[in-house]
Amino acid sequence: MVELRIERENRIARLYFIQGICVEKRDRIWIADVLLKEVRLRDNTKAVGIKLCARTIESMKKLIIDLAQLYGVQETLCVRIPESEEEGLLWSYRVEW
């Protein structure tokens, strides 16, 4: 398992931010489901997300980092990426200080 830490940035207020990421390996590709949370509109309760696919762990890490720069995170997240299919589906978790 590879761990990737995404730090919170206080610079820009965004409409969406990353709430959680789950990653799994299927056959020869890694698939990540990114769950987004809407900040400003409280009437809209629909879930929003993005699906990422990559052929290597390094490219999956790059995709997640690029997406985190676009959307940001509300709290520091630690994303776990499985190295084999046996590890199953791995969810990110919040890093508490």
N, C-alpha and C positions, 0 to 999 in steps of 0.2 A: 504494500500500500504506500502511495506517495501522498504526502500532505502539502497543501498549498494554503498559505495564510493571506487573506485579503484584509487590508487595514481600512478603517473608516477614515474618510476625509471630510473635513468640516468646511470646505471651500464653497461649494455650490449647492443651492437648494434645487432638488430635482423633482419631477413629477412622479417618477417611478424609482424604486431602488430594489436591489436584490434581497430577497427574504431568505432564500435557501437554495441549495444546489444538491441534486442527487446524481451520482455517476455510477455507471455499470459498464462492464465489458461484455459484448455479445459477439461471438465468433472472433473476427479480427478487427473490430472497431470498438471505440469507446463512445458511449452515448451519455450526454448530460442533459438533465431537465432543470432549467433555471426558473424558479418561481419568483415573480415580481410582485411588489406591493405598491398600490397606488396611494399617493400621499395626500393629495388635496381634495379629491372628490369623495365624500363619505357616502353618497347615495349609491354609487356604483360598487356592488359587492362581488362582481364576477372575477374569477381567477384569471390572471394573465401570466403567460410563461413563454419561454423560448427553449427550443430543442437544439442541442449542438451535437455534431458528429465529427469524429476525428479518427485517423488511422494509427496515430502514435500517442503516447502519453505526453510527449513534449508539445505536440500540436494542440492537444486538449488543454494543457496548462496555458498555452498562449491564447487560445480562444477565451478561456475563463478570465484571464487577466485583462484582455482587451474589452470584454463585456463589462467587467467591474469598473474599468475606467469610464465607460459610457454611462452606466447606470449608478454606480456606487453602491455601498452597503450602509445600512443604518447602524449596525454594530459589527465589530471585527469578526470575520468568519474564518473557520478552518475547514477547507474543502479536502475531502479524502477521495483519491482516485485509485481504484483497484488495479493491481498489476495482472490479475488472472480472473477468469470467470468464477472460480471457486469462492472468491471473496464476496460475490454477490453485489447487491445494490448498497452503496454507501452514501449516507447523507452528511451534509455539512453540519457543523455545530458552532454555536456562538462562543467566543473566547471571553471569559469573565476576567475582570481585573481585580 
